[in-house]
Amino acid sequence: MGKLLRAFALEDALRGRLAEGMPTLSTCAGLILLSRTIADGRPDQLATGTLDIAVRRNGWGSQVDSFEADITVSELGDLPFRGVFIRAPRIESIGDGVDVLATLDGEPVAVRQGAHIGLTFHPEMTGDDRLHRLFLEQVDAVRESAA
């Protein structure tokens, strides 16, 4: 994604929109792109620093290690959410302004910082739209506060 943003001269536009407060829902590779630090990234790999987190690419394993797991997302109540982890990044550290929304085996897998939600898993791979609805509620809140 970073290579494409640079190849099509979109990095500055994205950074500008993020600085203006555009809400984001980032999953997997998107989470890596919005992170502060990529522990195993290449020196030229783009990390926007939008989320004050450090991540490790494929931290839960390679493609053959992909898995599904029920997680409890604090904002969604007690009904578990089925997380689909495909070559998922691992969040290795979080900054003070980052809220952990869900964990798996004690490790953060869903975070929020301001108008940004970051997920290490793929919610779009399930029939459960609760995380997408949560994000849309957040977008509405940002719009209302800007009006």
ZADO-1210 file (C-alpha; in nm, 4 decimals, padded with zeros to 6 digits):
<atoms>
<atom x="00.0000" y="00.0000" z="00.0000" code="MET" pos="1"/>
<atom x="00.2812" y="00.2366" z="00.0839" code="GLY" pos="2"/>
<atom x="00.4483" y="00.1698" z="-00.2512" code="LYS" pos="3"/>
<atom x="00.1229" y="00.2473" z="-00.4324" code="LEU" pos="4"/>
<atom x="00.0635" y="00.5627" z="-00.2287" code="LEU" pos="5"/>
<atom x="00.4083" y="00.6834" z="-00.3283" code="ARG" pos="6"/>
<atom x="00.3901" y="00.5626" z="-00.6909" code="ALA" pos="7"/>
<atom x="00.0646" y="00.7516" z="-00.7474" code="PHE" pos="8"/>
<atom x="00.1727" y="01.0559" z="-00.5421" code="ALA" pos="9"/>
<atom x="-00.1034" y="01.0018" z="-00.2841" code="LEU" pos="10"/>
<atom x="00.1023" y="00.9929" z="00.0352" code="GLU" pos="11"/>
<atom x="00.0782" y="01.3690" z="00.0967" code="ASP" pos="12"/>
<atom x="-00.2958" y="01.3692" z="00.0265" code="ALA" pos="13"/>
<atom x="-00.3501" y="01.0832" z="00.2702" code="LEU" pos="14"/>
<atom x="-00.1362" y="01.2460" z="00.5384" code="ARG" pos="15"/>
<atom x="-00.3273" y="01.5711" z="00.4859" code="GLY" pos="16"/>
<atom x="-00.6663" y="01.4045" z="00.5276" code="ARG" pos="17"/>
<atom x="-00.5464" y="01.2203" z="00.8372" code="LEU" pos="18"/>
<atom x="-00.4159" y="01.5479" z="00.9845" code="ALA" pos="19"/>
<atom x="-00.7560" y="01.7064" z="00.9145" code="GLU" pos="20"/>
<atom x="-00.9185" y="01.4379" z="01.1293" code="GLY" pos="21"/>
<atom x="-01.0579" y="01.1981" z="00.8713" code="MET" pos="22"/>
<atom x="-01.1763" y="00.8882" z="01.0640" code="PRO" pos="23"/>
<atom x="-01.0292" y="00.5537" z="00.9612" code="THR" pos="24"/>
<atom x="-01.1065" y="00.1864" z="01.0087" code="LEU" pos="25"/>
<atom x="-00.7853" y="00.0028" z="00.9324" code="SER" pos="26"/>
<atom x="-00.7570" y="-00.3729" z="00.9146" code="THR" pos="27"/>
<atom x="-00.4448" y="-00.5871" z="00.8924" code="CYS" pos="28"/>
<atom x="-00.2162" y="-00.4168" z="00.6368" code="ALA" pos="29"/>
<atom x="-00.4026" y="-00.0892" z="00.6904" code="GLY" pos="30"/>
<atom x="-00.3169" y="-00.1106" z="01.0598" code="LEU" pos="31"/>
<atom x="00.0491" y="-00.1526" z="00.9650" code="ILE" pos="32"/>
<atom x="00.0282" y="00.1527" z="00.7363" code="LEU" pos="33"/>
<atom x="-00.1234" y="00.3691" z="01.0125" code="LEU" pos="34"/>
<atom x="00.1183" y="00.2526" z="01.2837" code="SER" pos="35"/>
<atom x="00.4004" y="00.4572" z="01.4365" code="ARG" pos="36"/>
<atom x="00.6610" y="00.1819" z="01.4029" code="THR" pos="37"/>
<atom x="00.6910" y="-00.1404" z="01.2035" code="ILE" pos="38"/>
<atom x="00.9270" y="-00.3631" z="01.4033" code="ALA" pos="39"/>
<atom x="01.0258" y="-00.5776" z="01.1069" code="ASP" pos="40"/>
<atom x="00.9599" y="-00.3290" z="00.8280" code="GLY" pos="41"/>
<atom x="01.1991" y="-00.2218" z="00.5576" code="ARG" pos="42"/>
<atom x="01.3645" y="00.1188" z="00.6087" code="PRO" pos="43"/>
<atom x="01.1510" y="00.2673" z="00.3280" code="ASP" pos="44"/>
<atom x="00.8232" y="00.1084" z="00.4425" code="GLN" pos="45"/>
<atom x="00.5554" y="00.3703" z="00.4994" code="LEU" pos="46"/>
<atom x="00.4162" y="00.4084" z="00.8508" code="ALA" pos="47"/>
<atom x="00.2078" y="00.7248" z="00.8930" code="THR" pos="48"/>
<atom x="00.2194" y="00.7343" z="01.2746" code="GLY" pos="49"/>
<atom x="-00.1559" y="00.7907" z="01.2902" code="THR" pos="50"/>
<atom x="-00.1905" y="00.5214" z="01.5566" code="LEU" pos="51"/>
<atom x="00.0657" y="00.5362" z="01.8371" code="ASP" pos="52"/>
<atom x="00.1432" y="00.1646" z="01.8152" code="ILE" pos="53"/>
<atom x="00.4346" y="-00.0547" z="01.7164" code="ALA" pos="54"/>
<atom x="00.3473" y="-00.3590" z="01.5065" code="VAL" pos="55"/>
<atom x="00.5144" y="-00.6680" z="01.3685" code="ARG" pos="56"/>
<atom x="00.4075" y="-00.7834" z="01.0223" code="ARG" pos="57"/>
<atom x="00.2756" y="-01.1422" z="01.0097" code="ASN" pos="58"/>
<atom x="00.3225" y="-01.1491" z="01.3868" code="GLY" pos="59"/>
<atom x="00.0702" y="-01.4283" z="01.4348" code="TRP" pos="60"/>
<atom x="00.2421" y="-01.6384" z="01.1662" code="GLY" pos="61"/>
<atom x="00.2501" y="-01.6949" z="00.7924" code="SER" pos="62"/>
<atom x="-00.0415" y="-01.7712" z="00.5595" code="GLN" pos="63"/>
<atom x="-00.0658" y="-02.1338" z="00.6800" code="VAL" pos="64"/>
<atom x="-00.0921" y="-02.0076" z="01.0398" code="ASP" pos="65"/>
<atom x="-00.4058" y="-01.8029" z="00.9650" code="SER" pos="66"/>
<atom x="-00.6911" y="-01.8734" z="01.2065" code="PHE" pos="67"/>
<atom x="-01.0250" y="-01.7612" z="01.3454" code="GLU" pos="68"/>
<atom x="-01.1003" y="-01.6848" z="01.7090" code="ALA" pos="69"/>
<atom x="-01.3856" y="-01.5418" z="01.9132" code="ASP" pos="70"/>
<atom x="-01.2917" y="-01.2140" z="02.0783" code="ILE" pos="71"/>
<atom x="-01.4827" y="-00.9787" z="02.3038" code="THR" pos="72"/>
<atom x="-01.4820" y="-00.6213" z="02.1767" code="VAL" pos="73"/>
<atom x="-01.5538" y="-00.3876" z="02.4689" code="SER" pos="74"/>
<atom x="-01.7659" y="-00.1514" z="02.2604" code="GLU" pos="75"/>
<atom x="-01.9869" y="-00.4333" z="02.1289" code="LEU" pos="76"/>
<atom x="-02.1099" y="-00.5875" z="02.4539" code="GLY" pos="77"/>
<atom x="-02.0811" y="-00.9488" z="02.5662" code="ASP" pos="78"/>
<atom x="-02.1591" y="-01.1230" z="02.2348" code="LEU" pos="79"/>
<atom x="-01.8231" y="-01.2426" z="02.0939" code="PRO" pos="80"/>
<atom x="-01.6974" y="-01.1220" z="01.7568" code="PHE" pos="81"/>
<atom x="-01.5388" y="-01.3796" z="01.5265" code="ARG" pos="82"/>
<atom x="-01.1965" y="-01.2484" z="01.4310" code="GLY" pos="83"/>
<atom x="-01.0409" y="-01.3756" z="01.1080" code="VAL" pos="84"/>
<atom x="-00.6624" y="-01.3475" z="01.1371" code="PHE" pos="85"/>
<atom x="-00.4894" y="-01.3845" z="00.7986" code="ILE" pos="86"/>
<atom x="-00.1121" y="-01.3294" z="00.8187" code="ARG" pos="87"/>
<atom x="-00.2126" y="-01.0875" z="01.0901" code="ALA" pos="88"/>
<atom x="00.0141" y="-00.8241" z="01.2375" code="PRO" pos="89"/>
<atom x="00.0826" y="-00.8265" z="01.6084" code="ARG" pos="90"/>
<atom x="00.0606" y="-00.5073" z="01.8130" code="ILE" pos="91"/>
<atom x="00.3797" y="-00.5049" z="02.0204" code="GLU" pos="92"/>
<atom x="00.3328" y="-00.1782" z="02.2085" code="SER" pos="93"/>
<atom x="00.0782" y="00.0990" z="02.2430" code="ILE" pos="94"/>
<atom x="00.1109" y="00.4642" z="02.3386" code="GLY" pos="95"/>
<atom x="-00.0719" y="00.6417" z="02.6199" code="ASP" pos="96"/>
<atom x="-00.3495" y="00.7800" z="02.3970" code="GLY" pos="97"/>
<atom x="-00.4468" y="00.4400" z="02.2551" code="VAL" pos="98"/>
<atom x="-00.7469" y="00.2498" z="02.3918" code="ASP" pos="99"/>
<atom x="-00.7504" y="-00.1285" z="02.3631" code="VAL" pos="100"/>
<atom x="-01.0926" y="-00.2438" z="02.2400" code="LEU" pos="101"/>
<atom x="-01.0186" y="-00.6173" z="02.2268" code="ALA" pos="102"/>
<atom x="-00.7468" y="-00.8659" z="02.3147" code="THR" pos="103"/>
<atom x="-00.6596" y="-01.2203" z="02.2183" code="LEU" pos="104"/>
<atom x="-00.4569" y="-01.4222" z="02.4674" code="ASP" pos="105"/>
<atom x="-00.3853" y="-01.0981" z="02.6529" code="GLY" pos="106"/>
<atom x="-00.2540" y="-00.9149" z="02.3451" code="GLU" pos="107"/>
<atom x="-00.4307" y="-00.6165" z="02.1851" code="PRO" pos="108"/>
<atom x="-00.5993" y="-00.6979" z="01.8531" code="VAL" pos="109"/>
<atom x="-00.8324" y="-00.3961" z="01.8268" code="ALA" pos="110"/>
<atom x="-00.7400" y="-00.0409" z="01.9249" code="VAL" pos="111"/>
<atom x="-00.8784" y="00.3090" z="01.8971" code="ARG" pos="112"/>
<atom x="-00.7027" y="00.6417" z="01.9066" code="GLN" pos="113"/>
<atom x="-00.9207" y="00.9445" z="01.8485" code="GLY" pos="114"/>
<atom x="-01.1140" y="00.8951" z="01.5248" code="ALA" pos="115"/>
<atom x="-00.9103" y="00.5903" z="01.4239" code="HIS" pos="116"/>
<atom x="-00.9927" y="00.2239" z="01.4828" code="ILE" pos="117"/>
<atom x="-00.7221" y="-00.0327" z="01.4059" code="GLY" pos="118"/>
<atom x="-00.7781" y="-00.4068" z="01.3803" code="LEU" pos="119"/>
<atom x="-00.5259" y="-00.6861" z="01.3336" code="THR" pos="120"/>
<atom x="-00.7995" y="-00.9080" z="01.1902" code="PHE" pos="121"/>
<atom x="-01.0512" y="-00.8944" z="00.9023" code="HIS" pos="122"/>
<atom x="-01.4077" y="-00.8132" z="01.0170" code="PRO" pos="123"/>
<atom x="-01.5244" y="-00.8027" z="00.6548" code="GLU" pos="124"/>
<atom x="-01.4701" y="-01.1800" z="00.6309" code="MET" pos="125"/>
<atom x="-01.7664" y="-01.2466" z="00.8595" code="THR" pos="126"/>
<atom x="-02.1376" y="-01.1735" z="00.8361" code="GLY" pos="127"/>
<atom x="-02.1131" y="-00.9625" z="01.1523" code="ASP" pos="128"/>
<atom x="-02.1274" y="-00.5914" z="01.0744" code="ASP" pos="129"/>
<atom x="-02.1066" y="-00.4601" z="01.4321" code="ARG" pos="130"/>
<atom x="-01.7518" y="-00.3241" z="01.3978" code="LEU" pos="131"/>
<atom x="-01.8437" y="-00.1498" z="01.0739" code="HIS" pos="132"/>
<atom x="-02.1495" y="00.0024" z="01.2442" code="ARG" pos="133"/>
<atom x="-01.9274" y="00.1150" z="01.5345" code="LEU" pos="134"/>
<atom x="-01.7009" y="00.2873" z="01.2848" code="PHE" pos="135"/>
<atom x="-01.9967" y="00.4577" z="01.1137" code="LEU" pos="136"/>
<atom x="-02.1166" y="00.5835" z="01.4522" code="GLU" pos="137"/>
<atom x="-01.7697" y="00.7274" z="01.5046" code="GLN" pos="138"/>
<atom x="-01.7818" y="00.8970" z="01.1624" code="VAL" pos="139"/>
<atom x="-02.1192" y="01.0514" z="01.2538" code="ASP" pos="140"/>
<atom x="-01.9773" y="01.1770" z="01.5846" code="ALA" pos="141"/>
<atom x="-01.6826" y="01.3407" z="01.4055" code="VAL" pos="142"/>
<atom x="-01.9214" y="01.5050" z="01.1573" code="ARG" pos="143"/>
<atom x="-02.1457" y="01.6351" z="01.4331" code="GLU" pos="144"/>
<atom x="-01.8539" y="01.7798" z="01.6281" code="SER" pos="145"/>
<atom x="-01.7263" y="01.9548" z="01.3143" code="ALA" pos="146"/>
<atom x="-02.0664" y="02.1112" z="01.2370" code="ALA" pos="147"/>
</atoms>
